[in-house]
Amino acid sequence: MCRTNPEKLTLSFTNSVDGKTYIYRHYSFVNKIVACLVKYGGLTEKEAINMANQADFVKDVPKDEHDVAYLTHEYEYHWAMIILHGENYWTSQPNLYPPPQAYFQWVKNYMHANNIQDVLEEVSETKYQKL
């Protein structure tokens, strides 16, 4: 769904707290948001992509682990609801948060069916050297 080169939207970093190396995939993050906009917002794929591309948290690719932490501390469903309903949607529409229980299986199936990699992945030293 995200129409750009995934390699340009990948960040590798060493976490300052646990010392482990991680890969963050903005491409996967955006794809999951777009899919949520289609499924839970009733948008077409084109509408969802256009709306997602307007959001600062989609346009601004994370530059460091703090940016990654900001984005990954919530589910992509949450970010999709912000796009659809605005900041603090959970206070005006409490039925939208937390995500529906079915979301978790649906997003897992969506990622598998569309070959979407995990947004955040801990990598071993061997795998990291191959990147």
ABEGO torsion letter per residue (X at the ends): XBBBBAAAABBBBBBAAAGBBBBBBAAAAAAAAAAAAAAAAGBBAAAAAAAAAABAAAABBBABAAAAAAAAABBAAAAAAAAAAEBGAAAABAAAOBBBAAAAAAAAAAAAAAGBBBABBBBBAAAAAAX
